[in-house]
Amino acid sequence: MTVRGLILSAIRSGEGKTIVTAALIAALRRRGLIVAGAKNGPDYIDPSFHAVASGRASFNLDSWAMPPALLDGLAARAGDGADLLMIEGALGLFDGVGGPAGARGATADLAARFRLPVVIILDVSGQSQTVAAILRGLMLHDADVRVAGVILNRVGSERHRALIAEAVAPLGLPILGSLPRDAAFALPERHLGLVQAGEQGDLARRIGAAADCLARHVDLDALVALARPPQIAALHSAMPALPPPGMRIALASDDAFSFIYPHVLEGWRRQGATIVPFSPLADEAPEPACDACWLPGGYPELHAGRLAGATSFLAGLRHFGATRRVHGECGGHMVLGRALIDASGTRHEMAGLLDHVTSFATRRLHLGYRTATLSADCALGAAGAQIAGHEFHYSTIVEAGQDAPFATIEDARGVALGAAGGQRGSVSGSWFHAIAPL
């Protein structure tokens, strides 16, 4: 491989990783470099910001959910043809789940596996010399993880920066830049994270403004000089992420249905499947010539009225599901049920292909890695197949219905969570987002 890489991490969520990563990609592209992005962990939203900045797909890399061959193959493909690969971390650098080292879902796992240097993006508001103690701890915590530099974020003044720099100097850790508290680095948020890239008509302008500011305050030459070639064992892995549910797949794709991993779509295409997008919000039905339909997660709870009024979509989906496979993940699962209750408590009739009723008015956070064992043959595979994935939603089931279960579920530590989802004929769905087979 000719690409060189860096990992951009932090000590926790909310430090500004995503916008700084996107701004760095944009700023370096202006210098004529081909820059690719990737994201640690199960995140649908952040990679779309990388894609806007880089002009190319950004893959997820997940040491817990992905077998090593798939992880290595995706890392190789993420950087294919690029000069630089910028991998954005999730949560804090060492945050993950329990289990063996290297398979915890932590950003540090990727740093150790691929031998890539880590640049810390650190929000220094409300502290000064203590920054040195935090950085010292990160540098010493794991001998297999090299913290190579830091970008100070939300610096209050020149005096503030100088106090931090004086304290950090004995560590020998380069301060690559000091970003001011600037509105250019603010992005709108909602209940599942940042507002989706596709919903922000001015996102390219926002990223450009952040890149302008970043270029004035970060030593881009020094940052690029830290990058190293990733050490990847399986450069040409042909391992697919998931089997395609059909060879011609109708894919719901709009602001209500956008949570599908690029590596899943790429894997389907590599196995010969054709993807045919359609928009339920535009009252489009799945193409009749398709042999499977996939309803991804997203935000149907924010568009429930429009979806309930999309009569062509609902009728077409019902007709399709009578004879062909339909699968819904999370938000797609909500739409497959009898009804969806929105935040105001209003009930909206949905497709009725499954028997449950969901509510966004009755909210509880469900979050974490999951292992699913399929209860019967379905769009994800044969009965008994095990798949790694995750859940992340606030909506709840308020009427369970009488459908057979889609799968039995365990959490990341192997604790049984019971039967999940529903299956009726060729239609299946659950809160579970599939990442890769086990």
C-alpha positions as CSV (number, residue, x, y, z in Angstrom):
1,M,0.0,0.0,0.0
2,T,1.2,3.5,-0.7
3,V,-1.4,5.3,1.5
4,R,-0.3,6.6,4.9
5,G,-2.7,6.9,7.8
6,L,-3.5,8.7,11.1
7,I,-6.1,8.0,13.7
8,L,-8.0,11.0,15.2
9,S,-9.2,10.3,18.6
10,A,-10.2,12.0,21.9
11,I,-10.9,11.3,25.6
12,R,-14.7,11.2,25.2
13,S,-17.5,12.1,22.9
14,G,-18.2,15.7,22.2
15,E,-14.6,16.9,21.8
16,G,-15.2,17.9,18.2
17,K,-13.8,14.9,16.4
18,T,-16.2,14.7,13.5
19,I,-16.1,18.3,12.3
20,V,-12.3,18.6,12.9
21,T,-11.8,15.3,10.9
22,A,-13.9,16.6,8.0
23,A,-12.2,20.0,8.1
24,L,-8.8,18.3,8.0
25,I,-9.8,16.2,5.1
26,A,-11.1,19.3,3.2
27,A,-8.0,21.4,4.0
28,L,-5.6,18.6,2.9
29,R,-7.6,18.1,-0.3
30,R,-7.1,21.8,-1.1
31,R,-3.3,21.0,-1.1
32,G,-3.8,18.5,-3.8
33,L,-3.8,15.3,-1.7
34,I,-6.3,12.5,-2.1
35,V,-7.7,12.0,1.4
36,A,-9.9,9.1,2.5
37,G,-11.9,8.9,5.7
38,A,-13.0,5.9,7.9
39,K,-14.8,5.6,11.2
40,N,-14.2,3.4,14.1
41,G,-17.2,1.6,15.4
42,P,-20.9,1.3,14.5
43,D,-21.7,4.9,13.4
44,Y,-23.9,5.7,10.3
45,I,-23.8,9.5,10.6
46,D,-20.1,10.6,10.9
47,P,-18.9,8.7,7.8
48,S,-21.3,10.8,5.7
49,F,-19.5,13.9,6.8
50,H,-16.2,12.4,5.7
51,A,-17.7,11.6,2.4
52,V,-18.8,15.2,1.8
53,A,-15.3,16.4,2.6
54,S,-13.4,13.7,0.7
55,G,-15.6,13.0,-2.2
56,R,-15.4,9.3,-1.6
57,A,-17.1,6.6,0.6
58,S,-16.0,6.3,4.2
59,F,-16.0,2.8,5.6
60,N,-16.7,1.7,9.2
61,L,-13.9,-0.3,10.9
62,D,-15.1,-2.3,14.0
63,S,-12.7,-4.6,15.9
64,W,-15.6,-6.1,17.9
65,A,-18.1,-6.8,15.2
66,M,-15.9,-7.6,12.2
67,P,-13.8,-10.7,11.7
68,P,-10.1,-9.9,11.3
69,A,-10.1,-10.7,7.5
70,L,-13.0,-8.3,6.9
71,L,-11.5,-5.6,9.1
72,D,-8.2,-5.8,7.2
73,G,-9.8,-5.9,3.8
74,L,-12.0,-2.9,4.6
75,A,-9.1,-0.9,5.9
76,A,-7.2,-1.7,2.7
77,R,-10.1,-0.7,0.5
78,A,-10.7,2.5,2.5
79,G,-7.3,3.8,1.6
80,D,-7.1,2.4,-1.9
81,G,-5.9,5.1,-4.3
82,A,-5.5,7.7,-1.5
83,D,-2.5,9.6,-0.2
84,L,-3.8,9.8,3.3
85,L,-6.3,7.7,5.3
86,M,-7.9,9.6,8.3
87,I,-9.6,7.3,10.7
88,E,-12.0,9.0,13.1
89,G,-12.3,7.3,16.5
90,A,-15.4,6.8,18.6
91,L,-15.9,7.8,22.2
92,G,-12.6,8.0,24.0
93,L,-9.4,6.4,22.7
94,F,-9.6,3.3,24.9
95,D,-13.4,3.1,25.3
96,G,-14.9,-0.2,24.1
97,V,-16.5,-3.3,25.6
98,G,-15.0,-6.1,27.7
99,G,-13.2,-8.9,26.1
100,P,-9.8,-9.8,24.6
101,A,-7.4,-7.0,23.6
102,G,-7.8,-6.1,20.0
103,A,-11.5,-7.1,19.8
104,R,-13.1,-4.6,22.1
105,G,-14.5,-2.1,19.5
106,A,-12.1,0.5,20.9
107,T,-10.3,3.0,18.7
108,A,-7.1,1.9,20.4
109,D,-7.6,-1.6,18.9
110,L,-7.3,-0.1,15.4
111,A,-4.2,1.9,16.4
112,A,-2.5,-1.2,17.7
113,R,-3.6,-3.5,14.9
114,F,-2.6,-1.2,12.0
115,R,0.3,0.5,13.8
116,L,-1.0,3.9,13.1
117,P,-0.1,7.0,15.1
118,V,-2.9,8.7,17.1
119,V,-3.6,12.4,17.1
120,I,-5.7,13.5,20.0
121,I,-8.3,16.2,19.6
122,L,-8.7,17.6,23.0
123,D,-11.3,20.1,24.2
124,V,-9.3,22.3,26.6
125,S,-12.1,24.6,27.8
126,G,-12.2,24.9,31.6
127,Q,-8.6,23.6,32.1
128,S,-5.0,24.5,31.3
129,Q,-2.0,22.7,32.9
130,T,-4.1,19.6,33.7
131,V,-4.1,19.0,29.9
132,A,-0.5,17.8,30.4
133,A,-1.6,15.1,32.9
134,I,-4.3,13.9,30.6
135,L,-2.0,13.6,27.7
136,R,0.7,11.9,29.8
137,G,-1.9,9.3,30.8
138,L,-2.9,8.6,27.2
139,M,0.7,8.3,26.1
140,L,1.6,5.8,28.8
141,H,-1.6,3.7,29.1
142,D,-0.8,1.1,26.3
143,A,2.6,0.5,24.9
144,D,1.0,-0.7,21.6
145,V,-0.8,2.6,21.1
146,R,1.4,5.5,20.0
147,V,-0.1,9.0,20.8
148,A,1.9,11.1,18.3
149,G,0.4,14.6,18.6
150,V,-2.5,16.7,19.9
151,I,-4.8,19.4,18.5
152,L,-6.1,21.7,21.2
153,N,-9.7,22.5,20.6
154,R,-11.8,25.4,22.0
155,V,-8.8,27.4,23.2
156,G,-10.0,30.6,24.9
157,S,-7.0,33.0,24.4
158,E,-3.3,33.2,23.6
159,R,-2.6,33.1,27.3
160,H,-4.7,30.0,27.6
161,R,-2.7,28.3,24.8
162,A,0.6,29.4,26.3
163,L,-0.2,27.9,29.7
164,I,-1.1,24.6,28.1
165,A,2.0,24.6,25.8
166,E,4.3,25.2,28.8
167,A,2.9,22.3,30.7
168,V,2.9,19.9,27.7
169,A,6.5,20.8,26.6
170,P,8.2,18.2,28.9
171,L,6.2,15.4,27.4
172,G,7.8,15.9,24.0
173,L,4.4,15.6,22.4
174,P,3.9,18.0,19.4
175,I,1.0,20.4,19.7
176,L,-0.1,20.5,16.1
177,G,-2.5,23.3,16.4
178,S,-4.8,25.3,18.7
179,L,-8.3,25.8,17.5
180,P,-10.3,28.8,18.9
181,R,-13.9,28.7,20.1
182,D,-15.4,29.3,16.7
183,A,-18.9,28.9,15.4
184,A,-17.4,27.3,12.2
185,F,-16.9,24.1,14.3
186,A,-20.5,23.8,15.5
187,L,-22.9,21.3,13.9
188,P,-26.6,20.8,14.6
189,E,-27.5,17.7,16.6
190,R,-30.6,15.6,17.4
191,H,-31.4,12.4,19.4
192,L,-29.2,10.0,17.5
193,G,-26.3,12.3,17.0
194,L,-25.5,15.0,14.4
195,V,-28.2,15.9,11.9
196,Q,-27.5,13.8,8.9
197,A,-25.2,15.2,6.2
198,G,-27.9,14.8,3.5
199,E,-30.3,17.0,5.5
200,Q,-27.8,19.9,5.7
201,G,-28.0,21.7,2.4
202,D,-25.1,23.9,3.3
203,L,-22.8,21.2,4.8
204,A,-20.1,21.6,2.1
205,R,-20.0,25.3,3.0
206,R,-19.9,24.6,6.7
207,I,-17.0,22.1,6.3
208,G,-15.2,24.6,4.0
209,A,-15.5,27.4,6.7
210,A,-14.2,25.0,9.3
211,A,-11.3,24.1,6.9
212,D,-10.5,27.8,6.5
213,C,-10.2,28.2,10.2
214,L,-8.3,25.0,10.8
215,A,-5.7,25.8,8.1
216,R,-4.9,29.1,10.0
217,H,-4.4,27.3,13.3
218,V,-3.0,23.8,12.6
219,D,0.4,22.9,11.2
220,L,-0.8,20.7,8.4
221,D,2.7,19.9,7.2
222,A,3.6,18.6,10.7
223,L,0.4,16.6,10.9
224,V,1.0,14.9,7.5
225,A,4.6,14.1,8.5
226,L,3.3,12.0,11.4
227,A,1.3,9.7,9.1
228,R,2.5,6.1,8.6
229,P,1.6,3.3,6.2
230,P,-0.9,1.0,7.9
231,Q,0.3,-2.5,8.6
232,I,-2.5,-4.6,7.1
233,A,-2.2,-8.4,7.0
234,A,-5.0,-9.3,4.5
235,L,-4.6,-6.8,1.7
236,H,-6.8,-8.6,-0.7
237,S,-9.5,-10.2,1.5
238,A,-12.5,-11.2,-0.5
239,M,-14.6,-11.8,2.7
240,P,-18.0,-10.3,2.2
241,A,-19.8,-8.5,5.1
242,L,-23.2,-10.1,4.7
243,P,-24.9,-12.2,2.0
244,P,-27.2,-10.2,-0.2
245,P,-30.9,-10.7,0.5
246,G,-31.5,-11.0,-3.2
247,M,-29.7,-10.3,-6.5
248,R,-31.8,-7.2,-7.2
249,I,-32.4,-5.3,-4.0
250,A,-34.9,-2.5,-3.6
251,L,-33.3,-0.1,-1.1
252,A,-35.3,2.5,0.7
253,S,-33.1,5.6,0.6
254,D,-34.1,9.1,1.8
255,D,-34.1,11.2,4.9
256,A,-36.3,8.7,6.7
257,F,-34.1,5.7,5.7
258,S,-30.4,6.3,5.5
259,F,-28.7,4.1,8.0
260,I,-27.0,1.5,5.9
261,Y,-23.3,0.8,6.1
262,P,-21.2,1.4,3.0
263,H,-19.3,-1.9,3.6
264,V,-22.6,-3.8,3.5
265,L,-23.7,-2.3,0.1
266,E,-20.2,-2.8,-1.3
267,G,-20.2,-6.4,-0.1
268,W,-23.6,-7.0,-1.8
269,R,-22.3,-5.5,-5.1
270,R,-19.2,-7.6,-4.9
271,Q,-21.3,-10.7,-4.7
272,G,-23.2,-9.6,-7.9
273,A,-26.2,-7.9,-6.5
274,T,-27.8,-4.8,-8.0
275,I,-29.0,-2.0,-5.7
276,V,-32.2,-0.2,-6.8
277,P,-32.9,2.9,-4.5
278,F,-36.4,4.2,-4.0
279,S,-37.8,7.0,-1.8
280,P,-40.8,6.2,0.5
281,L,-41.0,9.9,1.4
282,A,-41.5,10.6,-2.3
283,D,-44.3,7.9,-2.2
284,E,-42.2,5.5,-4.4
285,A,-42.8,1.8,-4.1
286,P,-40.1,-0.9,-4.4
287,E,-39.4,-1.8,-8.0
288,P,-41.5,-4.9,-8.9
289,A,-38.6,-6.4,-10.8
290,C,-36.6,-6.7,-7.6
291,D,-36.4,-9.9,-5.6
292,A,-35.8,-8.4,-2.1
293,C,-36.5,-5.1,-0.3
294,W,-34.4,-3.6,2.5
295,L,-35.7,-0.8,4.7
296,P,-32.7,0.6,6.6
297,G,-32.8,2.5,9.9
298,G,-33.1,6.3,10.0
299,Y,-35.7,8.7,11.2
300,P,-39.2,7.5,10.3
301,E,-40.4,8.8,13.7
302,L,-39.7,12.4,12.4
303,H,-41.7,11.7,9.1
304,A,-44.4,9.4,10.3
305,G,-47.3,11.6,8.9
306,R,-45.8,11.7,5.5
307,L,-45.1,7.9,5.5
308,A,-48.6,7.1,6.6
309,G,-49.9,9.2,3.7
310,A,-47.6,7.6,1.2
311,T,-50.2,5.3,-0.2
312,S,-48.3,4.1,-3.2
313,F,-45.3,3.2,-1.1
314,L,-47.4,1.3,1.5
315,A,-49.5,-0.5,-1.0
316,G,-46.5,-1.4,-3.1
317,L,-44.6,-2.6,-0.1
318,R,-47.5,-4.8,1.0
319,H,-47.8,-6.3,-2.5
320,F,-44.0,-6.9,-2.6
321,G,-43.9,-8.5,0.8
322,A,-46.6,-11.0,-0.1
323,T,-44.2,-13.0,-2.3
324,R,-40.7,-11.7,-1.8
325,R,-38.3,-11.0,1.0
326,V,-38.6,-7.7,2.9
327,H,-36.4,-6.8,5.9
328,G,-36.4,-3.8,8.1
329,E,-33.7,-2.6,10.5
330,C,-34.6,-0.3,13.4
331,G,-36.5,2.5,11.6
332,G,-37.4,0.1,8.8
333,H,-38.7,-2.3,11.5
334,M,-41.0,0.5,12.8
335,V,-42.5,1.1,9.4
336,L,-43.2,-2.6,8.8
337,G,-45.3,-2.7,12.0
338,R,-49.0,-1.9,12.3
339,A,-48.5,1.7,13.6
340,L,-45.9,4.2,14.7
341,I,-46.7,6.7,17.5
342,D,-44.8,9.9,17.1
343,A,-43.4,12.2,19.8
344,S,-46.7,14.1,20.2
345,G,-48.5,10.8,20.8
346,T,-50.2,10.7,17.4
347,R,-50.7,7.3,16.0
348,H,-49.9,6.8,12.3
349,E,-50.8,3.6,10.5
350,M,-47.9,1.8,8.8
351,A,-47.5,-1.1,6.5
352,G,-48.9,-3.8,8.8
353,L,-46.6,-6.5,7.4
354,L,-45.6,-7.3,11.0
355,D,-47.8,-7.2,14.0
356,H,-46.1,-4.8,16.4
357,V,-46.7,-1.1,17.3
358,T,-43.8,1.3,18.1
359,S,-43.7,4.6,19.9
360,F,-41.4,7.5,19.9
361,A,-43.5,9.2,22.6
362,T,-42.6,6.4,25.0
363,R,-38.8,6.7,24.9
364,R,-35.9,4.7,26.4
365,L,-32.3,4.5,25.2
366,H,-31.3,1.1,23.8
367,L,-27.6,1.1,23.0
368,G,-24.9,-1.5,22.5
369,Y,-23.3,-4.3,20.5
370,R,-25.5,-7.4,19.9
371,T,-25.1,-10.9,18.6
372,A,-28.1,-12.2,16.8
373,T,-28.9,-15.9,16.1
374,L,-31.4,-16.1,13.4
375,S,-34.6,-18.0,14.3
376,A,-35.5,-19.0,10.7
377,D,-34.3,-18.5,7.2
378,C,-34.7,-14.8,6.3
379,A,-33.1,-11.9,4.4
380,L,-30.0,-12.0,6.6
381,G,-29.2,-15.7,6.2
382,A,-30.2,-19.2,7.2
383,A,-31.7,-20.3,10.5
384,G,-29.0,-20.6,13.1
385,A,-26.6,-18.2,11.5
386,Q,-25.0,-15.7,13.9
387,I,-24.5,-12.1,13.0
388,A,-22.7,-9.3,14.9
389,G,-24.3,-5.9,15.1
390,H,-25.7,-3.3,17.4
391,E,-28.8,-1.4,18.6
392,F,-29.1,2.4,19.0
393,H,-32.7,3.8,19.3
394,Y,-35.0,5.6,21.7
395,S,-38.3,4.2,20.4
396,T,-40.0,1.3,22.1
397,I,-42.4,-1.5,21.4
398,V,-45.8,-0.7,23.0
399,E,-47.7,-3.6,21.4
400,A,-45.6,-6.7,20.7
401,G,-48.1,-8.6,18.5
402,Q,-48.1,-12.3,17.7
403,D,-45.3,-12.7,15.1
404,A,-42.6,-15.4,15.4
405,P,-39.3,-14.0,16.6
406,F,-36.7,-12.8,14.1
407,A,-33.7,-13.9,16.3
408,T,-32.4,-14.4,19.8
409,I,-30.1,-11.7,21.0
410,E,-27.1,-11.5,23.3
411,D,-25.2,-8.4,24.4
412,A,-21.5,-7.9,24.0
413,R,-20.7,-9.9,27.1
414,G,-22.8,-12.8,26.0
415,V,-25.7,-12.1,28.3
416,A,-28.9,-13.4,26.8
417,L,-31.5,-10.7,26.0
418,G,-34.1,-13.1,24.7
419,A,-36.2,-13.2,21.5
420,A,-36.2,-10.1,19.3
421,G,-37.9,-8.7,16.3
422,G,-40.6,-10.4,14.2
423,Q,-41.0,-12.6,11.2
424,R,-44.1,-13.4,9.2
425,G,-43.7,-15.3,5.9
426,S,-41.0,-13.6,3.8
427,V,-41.0,-10.4,6.0
428,S,-38.7,-9.9,8.9
429,G,-37.5,-7.0,11.0
430,S,-35.9,-5.9,14.4
431,W,-34.1,-3.1,16.1
432,F,-30.8,-5.0,15.3
433,H,-28.4,-3.4,12.8
434,A,-26.3,-6.1,11.1
435,I,-22.6,-5.5,10.6
436,A,-21.0,-8.8,9.8
437,P,-21.4,-12.6,10.2
438,L,-19.6,-14.4,13.0
